[in-house]
């Protein structure tokens, strides 16, 4: 059996209009040297971002296979993309629901044996080469021509690469605790000049023994200078050696104010009556607005499309002089036939369905509502859009109980049942910061001090 041949594929796609004029780009990279081995790009006419991203993946995998036609099963390809959707769907963690995506995913899966390909999400800033290729292809299409490799400057525009690791990708979306911690450790290793050192990702429940030691300080009087490891030339480690990751994207999570259903603790999702704020809820929204006006830190506002959130967001926006952007991914869970009912009423009418729902995040409420797994998928996608759009800025997200709990759960790397272990009051504030390396930091949960 021949030795395994490893390559990295970075791919991207874009659409100027979504749908609009679209193109893709892909580059095959030698992980040992970081050098590009092959490039591919094409203008594909009018298409969506997702279609273009899948086309980029297919082109990258095809190019990798063409480089080593005799490698067979010995070829190993590690795909790196900034498309959360493609990475999660091709990794088998997300279902492929859109009819346009299913044949594209099948084409991608057929290029190489599934066991030969691994996937990793990377921030957009680390995918500049493929992104540049995609934009070159779209520029060519705009000018009525095809992209030509000989005219490409993408390799020149891309930042110089260190050697590219083909370690198995960490599980979980960007911003999740496990993935972020692994990337932070890798960044620390690179900062110490140890680019060839790979830090293992701890298994759930196993203590992580790879956390850097505290910075070395001057010896106390009478103490020998230097430990045994220092004398042996081991690098000094510590959080002080971490690279400057810049300001995080800080998501301030404001739950909407009360509606008539809130004090009665009735299921109120996106499939019900879309109630307005009550008088109490309007007062809560005004106090939240006063709080954020006094702080002066919020730079952008994004809201769920549901009325109670739009009204809460409008109160804050009016005080801050900001516009409100609507993101469909921030809407509350669709609770199906349970909408408007109390927990007790649901137990009386749909006892078996409720028990199954409490036991599994994949179970939807009675009558075709959304499962928590489905909600997590769209909330994570909304998070990724917002973090990418507002990198380094403080964004107020006005949303609901389930989306806020989901963002906190993902940031902590907590299991789905953690959703039932958090309390979120009406008009409460929680905060999560997202850094450039993919790590997340939960800074606040269910703060209601501004309402007192």
Secondary structure by P-SEA (a helix, b strand, c coil): cccbbbbbbbbccccccccccccbbbbbbccccccccbbbbbbcccccaaaaaaaaaaaaaaaaaaacccccccbbbbbbbccaaaaaaaacccccccccaaaaaaaaaaccccccbbbbbbccccaaaaaaaaaaaaaaaaacbbbbccccccccccccccccccccccccccccaaaaaaaaaaaaaaaaccccbbbbbbccccccccccccccccccccccccccccccccccccccccccccccccccccccccccccccccccccccccccccaaaaaaaaaaaaaaaaaccccbbbbcccaaaaaaaaaaaaaacbbbbbbcccccccccccccccaaaaaaccaaaaaaaaaccccccccccccaaaaaaaaaaaaaaaaaacccbbbbbbccaaaaaaaaaaaaccccccccccccccbbbbbbbbcccccccccccccccccc
